[in-house]
Amino acid sequence: MKRDELRNWSRKQVLTIKDLWKDKASIIIGVSLGIALFFGISYIKGIAVMAALAAIGAVSLLYNRAIRVSLGIELVMMGTVITGLLYGTIPAAVVGVVSLFFAFLFTAHFTHATFVSFIAIIAVSFLVPVFSGMGITWAGIILTVIYDAIIAAGYLFLGSRVERTILFIATHIAFNVWVFTSVAPRIYGLLA
């Protein structure tokens, strides 16, 4: 090929802006796919994170199958708070409710006071944005105390024994102080 032929050939191979505007349908489809892919990946990631946190929360309560004393050792609160900080109130409520539902289902531990746990976790989910500026540690600890206040009032109102309620609250606060100072900041740091 001679020099002029090569130059003419290369000009034909390169698309110009004018050429792209001629085929507007291709541009619209390409931009639409790009946007869908961009938002779709973050949407899929969010669902995967929520599913993982809900599963961790549910599995963390499996010890209740063997031990019929409700200790406050669970990761539902951590999953709910992290989800609330990352994705908002409704996703946090979904993670909390799904975690508790499957935990109660797997352990066959539904009681008359079970719905108090659901009310408390939904309340915490709606309060996450109020404490979001404090960071994961303080937000988690404060929300744990609020959850336990709701739980204690509900359980005692429905006739639960005082000593069992105190045992749950004491272990729940102690465990979650450890979780929100040690574990949750690392997980939140990976996901944020």
N, C-alpha and C positions, 0 to 999 in steps of 0.2 A: 504494500500500500504506500502510496505517496503521501507526503506530508499533508496536502490539502484534503485528500480523501480521508485520512485519519482524523483530521480536525472536524470535518463534516460528520463523520460517523460518530465521534464522541459527543458532539452537540445533540445529536438525535437520541443518544442514550440517557442524557441528563434531563430530568423533569424540571421544568421551571414552575414558578408560582402560578403563572398564567395557565399552564397545562393542568395543574392541580385544581384550579377553580373551574375548569371546564367540566370536570367530573365531580360535581358537588355531592352527589349521592355517596361516593366513596369517602369523601371527607367527613360527611355526617356520620356514616357508619363507623369509620375509624375512630373519630373522636368519641362517639357513644361507647364503643367497645373499650376504649382507653379509660374512660370515666367509670364504666361498670367494673372493669378489672381493678382499678384503683380502689374504689369503695367496696367492691366485693371481697377483696382480700382482707381488708380491715374488718368487715362484717363477719366473715368466716372465722377470722382470728378471735374476734370477740365471743362468738358462740362457742368456740373450742375452749377458750379460757373459762367461760362461765360453766361449761359442762365439767371441766376438770375440777374447778373449785367446788361445785356442787357434789361431785363424786367423792372428793376428799372429805368434805363435810359429812356426808352420809356414812362413809366407811369409818370415820373417826368415832362414831357412836356405836359401832358393832359390839363393843365390849359389854353393852347393856344386855346382850343375849345371855351372858354368863353371870353378870353381876346385876342383881335386881335393885341395887341402890343407885340412884341417879347422882353420879358425881359430875362435876362441871368440866370434865375433860373432853373437849370437843373442838373441832375446827370449823364448825358452821359459822361462828361469829367472824372468824378471820376471812373466810370466803365471802361473806356478805359485805363486810366493810371494804375489802379490796375491790370487789365488784362495784360497789357504790362509788368509790373514789375514781375508778377507771371509766365506768359506763353510765352511772346515774342511779336514780332511785328505783325505777321499775326493774331493771336487770338485777339489782341487789336483792329486791324482794323475791324475784323469781329464784335466784340462787339459794336464798335462805329457806324459802318454802319448799323447794324441790329437795334440798338437803335434808330438812327435817322430815318431810313426807317419806322419803325412801329410808331414812334411818328408822323411823317408827314402823314402817312396813317390814323391813328386814328383821327388826328385833321383836316384832309383835308386841310392842310396848305402848299401844294406844290406851289411854286412860281418859277419864272424864276431864282431866286437866290438860290434856294434850293441846287443845285449841289455844290455851294461854301461850304456849310456846310460839304458835303461828302468829298470834296477835303481836307478841313482843318482837319477833324478828321482822315483821312488816313495819312496826313502829320504828325500829332501829334503822331499817332501810330508808325510811322517809327522813330520818334525822341525819344521815351521813353527810349530806351537803352542808348542813349547819356547821359541822366540825371539820370540814375538808381543809380549811386553812391551817389547821393545827399540825398536820402531818399524820402519818399512819399510826404512829405509836400512841400519841395522846388521844387522837380520835377513837382508836380502837379501845383503849382503856375506858374512856368516858362512856362510850356507847355500850360497853360491857356492863358497866355499873347501871346505866339506864335500863338495859335489858333485864338485869337481875332485880331491879326495883319493880318492874312490871311483873316479872315472874313471881316474885315473892308475894306481892299483893294478890295476884290471881290465884296462886296455889293456896295461900292461907284462906282466902275467901271461899274457895271450893272445898275446904276441909283437909288439906294436906297437913301432915304433922309438922310442927314447928322445927323440931330437931333435924328432920330430913331436909326441910327447906333451907335451914341455916347451913347444913353440910353442903348442899348443892351450891349455894351462893358463895360460900367461902372457897370451895375448890374451884369454882368457875372463875371468880375474880383472880385468884392466885395463878391459875393456869393461863388465863388470857393476858395477865400482866407479862408473864414470861413470853407468850406467843407474840404479843405486840411489841415487845422490846427486842426479841431475838429473831424470830422466824419471819413474821409479816413484813418487816422492812426489806428484807432480802428478796422475798417473792414479789413484793410490790415494785421494788427497784428493777427487777427483771422484766416485769410486764409493762411498766409505765413508759 
